[in-house]
Structures are given as structure tokens and as C-alpha cells.
Amino acid sequence: MTIGAIIMMLFGLGITWGGAAYCISVAMKNKQQ
């Protein structure tokens, strides 16, 4: 694998996990209200 491919893979994972964490935090806030 090239450096570019590794960076793109890590970048994609970051977006996926970041999006999941964001959705969970929004759901938690909505439950508290």
C-alpha cells in the first residue's frame, strides 16, 4: 500500500467514527431535554 492509500484509509475511518460519535452525542442531548 502507498502512503496516499494509508492516509485516505485513516481519513475515511476518522470521518466514519467522528460521524458516529456526533450522532450519539446528539441523540444523548435530545434524550436529556
All heavy atoms as a GROMACS GRO file, in nm:
protein
  242
    1MET      N    1   0.084  -0.120   0.000
    1MET     CA    2   0.000   0.000   0.000
    1MET      C    3   0.088   0.125   0.000
    1MET      O    4   0.190   0.129   0.067
    1MET     CB    5  -0.090   0.002   0.124
    1MET     CG    6  -0.205  -0.097   0.109
    1MET     SD    7  -0.342  -0.084   0.222
    1MET     CE    8  -0.312   0.057   0.318
    2THR      N    9   0.042   0.226  -0.072
    2THR     CA   10   0.119   0.351  -0.077
    2THR      C   11   0.082   0.438   0.042
    2THR      O   12  -0.016   0.416   0.111
    2THR     CB   13   0.086   0.428  -0.206
    2THR    OG1   14  -0.053   0.460  -0.204
    2THR    CG2   15   0.116   0.343  -0.329
    3ILE      N   16   0.164   0.539   0.066
    3ILE     CA   17   0.138   0.633   0.176
    3ILE      C   18   0.001   0.699   0.154
    3ILE      O   19  -0.077   0.714   0.246
    3ILE     CB   20   0.249   0.741   0.183
    3ILE    CG1   21   0.384   0.674   0.212
    3ILE    CG2   22   0.215   0.844   0.288
    3ILE    CD1   23   0.391   0.605   0.346
    4GLY      N   24  -0.028   0.738   0.030
    4GLY     CA   25  -0.155   0.802  -0.001
    4GLY      C   26  -0.274   0.714   0.035
    4GLY      O   27  -0.372   0.761   0.091
    5ALA      N   28  -0.262   0.584   0.004
    5ALA     CA   29  -0.372   0.492   0.033
    5ALA      C   30  -0.392   0.480   0.184
    5ALA      O   31  -0.506   0.475   0.232
    5ALA     CB   32  -0.342   0.354  -0.027
    6ILE      N   33  -0.282   0.476   0.258
    6ILE     CA   34  -0.291   0.465   0.405
    6ILE      C   35  -0.356   0.591   0.462
    6ILE      O   36  -0.444   0.583   0.548
    6ILE     CB   37  -0.151   0.444   0.466
    6ILE    CG1   38  -0.099   0.306   0.424
    6ILE    CG2   39  -0.157   0.454   0.617
    6ILE    CD1   40   0.048   0.286   0.456
    7ILE      N   41  -0.315   0.707   0.413
    7ILE     CA   42  -0.371   0.833   0.462
    7ILE      C   43  -0.521   0.839   0.431
    7ILE      O   44  -0.601   0.876   0.517
    7ILE     CB   45  -0.296   0.953   0.398
    7ILE    CG1   46  -0.155   0.961   0.453
    7ILE    CG2   47  -0.373   1.082   0.425
    7ILE    CD1   48  -0.068   1.062   0.379
    8MET      N   49  -0.559   0.801   0.310
    8MET     CA   50  -0.700   0.805   0.273
    8MET      C   51  -0.782   0.709   0.360
    8MET      O   52  -0.894   0.740   0.401
    8MET     CB   53  -0.718   0.768   0.126
    8MET     CG   54  -0.675   0.879   0.031
    8MET     SD   55  -0.765   1.033   0.055
    8MET     CE   56  -0.928   0.983   0.002
    9MET      N   57  -0.726   0.592   0.391
    9MET     CA   58  -0.796   0.495   0.475
    9MET      C   59  -0.816   0.551   0.615
    9MET      O   60  -0.925   0.544   0.672
    9MET     CB   61  -0.714   0.365   0.482
    9MET     CG   62  -0.788   0.253   0.554
    9MET     SD   63  -0.693   0.099   0.555
    9MET     CE   64  -0.559   0.145   0.664
   10LEU      N   65  -0.710   0.610   0.673
   10LEU     CA   66  -0.721   0.668   0.807
   10LEU      C   67  -0.818   0.785   0.806
   10LEU      O   68  -0.898   0.802   0.899
   10LEU     CB   69  -0.582   0.716   0.854
   10LEU     CG   70  -0.484   0.603   0.885
   10LEU    CD1   71  -0.346   0.662   0.915
   10LEU    CD2   72  -0.532   0.521   1.003
   11PHE      N   73  -0.814   0.867   0.700
   11PHE     CA   74  -0.904   0.982   0.688
   11PHE      C   75  -1.049   0.934   0.683
   11PHE      O   76  -1.137   0.988   0.751
   11PHE     CB   77  -0.868   1.058   0.560
   11PHE     CG   78  -0.938   1.191   0.550
   11PHE    CD1   79  -0.908   1.293   0.638
   11PHE    CD2   80  -1.033   1.213   0.450
   11PHE    CE1   81  -0.972   1.416   0.629
   11PHE    CE2   82  -1.097   1.336   0.441
   11PHE     CZ   83  -1.066   1.437   0.530
   12GLY      N   84  -1.074   0.828   0.606
   12GLY     CA   85  -1.210   0.773   0.596
   12GLY      C   86  -1.257   0.718   0.730
   12GLY      O   87  -1.370   0.740   0.770
   13LEU      N   88  -1.170   0.648   0.802
   13LEU     CA   89  -1.206   0.594   0.933
   13LEU      C   90  -1.237   0.709   1.029
   13LEU      O   91  -1.330   0.701   1.108
   13LEU     CB   92  -1.090   0.511   0.989
   13LEU     CG   93  -1.081   0.368   0.933
   13LEU    CD1   94  -0.954   0.301   0.984
   13LEU    CD2   95  -1.203   0.286   0.973
   14GLY      N   96  -1.157   0.816   1.022
   14GLY     CA   97  -1.178   0.932   1.110
   14GLY      C   98  -1.316   0.993   1.087
   14GLY      O   99  -1.387   1.025   1.181
   15ILE      N  100  -1.355   1.005   0.960
   15ILE     CA  101  -1.486   1.063   0.928
   15ILE      C  102  -1.597   0.970   0.979
   15ILE      O  103  -1.695   1.015   1.038
   15ILE     CB  104  -1.499   1.084   0.776
   15ILE    CG1  105  -1.407   1.199   0.732
   15ILE    CG2  106  -1.644   1.115   0.738
   15ILE    CD1  107  -1.403   1.217   0.581
   16THR      N  108  -1.579   0.840   0.957
   16THR     CA  109  -1.682   0.744   0.998
   16THR      C  110  -1.701   0.746   1.149
   16THR      O  111  -1.813   0.758   1.198
   16THR     CB  112  -1.642   0.602   0.953
   16THR    OG1  113  -1.627   0.604   0.812
   16THR    CG2  114  -1.748   0.500   0.991
   17TRP      N  115  -1.591   0.735   1.226
   17TRP     CA  116  -1.601   0.734   1.372
   17TRP      C  117  -1.645   0.868   1.425
   17TRP      O  118  -1.721   0.878   1.521
   17TRP     CB  119  -1.468   0.692   1.434
   17TRP     CG  120  -1.445   0.545   1.419
   17TRP    CD1  121  -1.358   0.483   1.336
   17TRP    CD2  122  -1.513   0.439   1.490
   17TRP    NE1  123  -1.368   0.347   1.349
   17TRP    CE2  124  -1.462   0.318   1.442
   17TRP    CE3  125  -1.612   0.439   1.587
   17TRP    CZ2  126  -1.508   0.194   1.490
   17TRP    CZ3  127  -1.659   0.317   1.634
   17TRP    CH2  128  -1.606   0.196   1.586
   18GLY      N  129  -1.597   0.978   1.360
   18GLY     CA  130  -1.637   1.113   1.403
   18GLY      C  131  -1.788   1.131   1.384
   18GLY      O  132  -1.857   1.184   1.470
   19GLY      N  133  -1.839   1.086   1.269
   19GLY     CA  134  -1.982   1.098   1.241
   19GLY      C  135  -2.064   1.016   1.340
   19GLY      O  136  -2.167   1.062   1.390
   20ALA      N  137  -2.019   0.895   1.372
   20ALA     CA  138  -2.091   0.809   1.466
   20ALA      C  139  -2.093   0.874   1.606
   20ALA      O  140  -2.197   0.878   1.671
   20ALA     CB  141  -2.024   0.671   1.474
   21ALA      N  142  -1.979   0.926   1.649
   21ALA     CA  143  -1.971   0.990   1.781
   21ALA      C  144  -2.062   1.112   1.785
   21ALA      O  145  -2.129   1.138   1.885
   21ALA     CB  146  -1.826   1.031   1.810
   22TYR      N  147  -2.066   1.188   1.674
   22TYR     CA  148  -2.152   1.308   1.668
   22TYR      C  149  -2.299   1.268   1.678
   22TYR      O  150  -2.374   1.328   1.755
   22TYR     CB  151  -2.125   1.381   1.536
   22TYR     CG  152  -2.213   1.503   1.518
   22TYR    CD1  153  -2.186   1.619   1.591
   22TYR    CD2  154  -2.320   1.502   1.430
   22TYR    CE1  155  -2.266   1.731   1.576
   22TYR    CE2  156  -2.401   1.613   1.416
   22TYR     CZ  157  -2.374   1.728   1.488
   22TYR     OH  158  -2.454   1.836   1.473
   23CYS      N  159  -2.340   1.166   1.604
   23CYS     CA  160  -2.480   1.121   1.609
   23CYS      C  161  -2.517   1.075   1.749
   23CYS      O  162  -2.625   1.106   1.799
   23CYS     CB  163  -2.500   1.005   1.510
   23CYS     SG  164  -2.500   1.060   1.339
   24ILE      N  165  -2.427   1.003   1.816
   24ILE     CA  166  -2.455   0.954   1.952
   24ILE      C  167  -2.469   1.072   2.048
   24ILE      O  168  -2.560   1.075   2.130
   24ILE     CB  169  -2.342   0.858   1.998
   24ILE    CG1  170  -2.351   0.728   1.917
   24ILE    CG2  171  -2.354   0.830   2.147
   24ILE    CD1  172  -2.229   0.640   1.935
   25SER      N  173  -2.380   1.171   2.036
   25SER     CA  174  -2.386   1.286   2.127
   25SER      C  175  -2.515   1.364   2.105
   25SER      O  176  -2.578   1.410   2.200
   25SER     CB  177  -2.265   1.377   2.106
   25SER     OG  178  -2.270   1.441   1.980
   26VAL      N  179  -2.558   1.378   1.980
   26VAL     CA  180  -2.684   1.449   1.951
   26VAL      C  181  -2.802   1.371   2.010
   26VAL      O  182  -2.892   1.430   2.071
   26VAL     CB  183  -2.702   1.465   1.798
   26VAL    CG1  184  -2.844   1.512   1.765
   26VAL    CG2  185  -2.600   1.567   1.746
   27ALA      N  186  -2.801   1.240   1.996
   27ALA     CA  187  -2.909   1.157   2.049
   27ALA      C  188  -2.915   1.169   2.201
   27ALA      O  189  -3.023   1.178   2.260
   27ALA     CB  190  -2.888   1.011   2.008
   28MET      N  191  -2.800   1.172   2.267
   28MET     CA  192  -2.794   1.184   2.413
   28MET      C  193  -2.853   1.318   2.456
   28MET      O  194  -2.931   1.326   2.550
   28MET     CB  195  -2.650   1.173   2.462
   28MET     CG  196  -2.594   1.035   2.444
   28MET     SD  197  -2.687   0.911   2.537
   28MET     CE  198  -2.552   0.822   2.611
   29LYS      N  199  -2.817   1.425   2.387
   29LYS     CA  200  -2.869   1.559   2.421
   29LYS      C  201  -3.021   1.562   2.405
   29LYS      O  202  -3.092   1.618   2.488
   29LYS     CB  203  -2.804   1.665   2.330
   29LYS     CG  204  -2.663   1.698   2.372
   29LYS     CD  205  -2.605   1.805   2.281
   29LYS     CE  206  -2.458   1.831   2.315
   29LYS     NZ  207  -2.396   1.920   2.220
   30ASN      N  208  -3.073   1.503   2.299
   30ASN     CA  209  -3.217   1.502   2.275
   30ASN      C  210  -3.290   1.424   2.385
   30ASN      O  211  -3.400   1.462   2.425
   30ASN     CB  212  -3.247   1.440   2.139
   30ASN     CG  213  -3.209   1.536   2.026
   30ASN    OD1  214  -3.193   1.654   2.047
   30ASN    ND2  215  -3.193   1.481   1.907
   31LYS      N  216  -3.229   1.317   2.435
   31LYS     CA  217  -3.292   1.239   2.542
   31LYS      C  218  -3.301   1.320   2.671
   31LYS      O  219  -3.397   1.311   2.745
   31LYS     CB  220  -3.210   1.111   2.569
   31LYS     CG  221  -3.248   0.996   2.477
   31LYS     CD  222  -3.179   0.869   2.522
   31LYS     CE  223  -3.212   0.752   2.429
   31LYS     NZ  224  -3.142   0.630   2.472
   32GLN      N  225  -3.198   1.397   2.701
   32GLN     CA  226  -3.194   1.472   2.826
   32GLN      C  227  -3.301   1.582   2.830
   32GLN      O  228  -3.353   1.614   2.934
   32GLN     CB  229  -3.056   1.536   2.844
   32GLN     CG  230  -2.951   1.430   2.882
   32GLN     CD  231  -2.812   1.489   2.890
   32GLN    OE1  232  -2.794   1.606   2.862
   32GLN    NE2  233  -2.715   1.409   2.927
   33GLN      N  234  -3.336   1.639   2.714
   33GLN     CA  235  -3.430   1.752   2.714
   33GLN      C  236  -3.568   1.708   2.754
   33GLN      O  237  -3.640   1.642   2.722
   33GLN     CB  238  -3.431   1.816   2.576
   33GLN     CG  239  -3.306   1.900   2.556
   33GLN     CD  240  -3.298   1.955   2.415
   33GLN    OE1  241  -3.381   1.928   2.331
   33GLN    NE2  242  -3.194   2.031   2.390
   0.00000   0.00000   0.00000
